[in-house]
């Protein structure tokens, strides 16, 4: 049977390491991270990912970057978004592994991809 448990230990370890980097950065620059900071920082990073995507797809100027640099920038911004999602979840005490199980992976336990209890078609990626 499919294991529904997301790799929580790996995710928890990654979150801890990301938090350590963020803690050092905040201490070095002397700013306080509150509820607004975590959300706004994620929004900033999503904006940077959007810009990288636009460069990657030829919808924005590359500003002299090579194709390899554009690709590397896109990958780096994806990593930034992931790390800031982890930080936001940690700040608010959200168990992301449990939420991934509840929202996404539980659908693997049914033949038709529906939630086991809702009887309604699963919305892909919702």
RALIN-V164694 format. One record per run of one state. SS is the DSSP state (@ for helix, = for strand, . for the rest). FROM is the first residue (numbers start at 1). LEN is the number of residues. If there is no record, write none. Layout:
# RALIN-V164694
SS|FROM|LEN + SS|FROM|LEN
This chain:
# RALIN-V164694
.|1|7 + @|8|22 + .|30|5 + @|35|22 + .|57|10 + @|67|25 + .|92|4 + @|96|8 + .|104|1 + @|105|5 + .|110|17
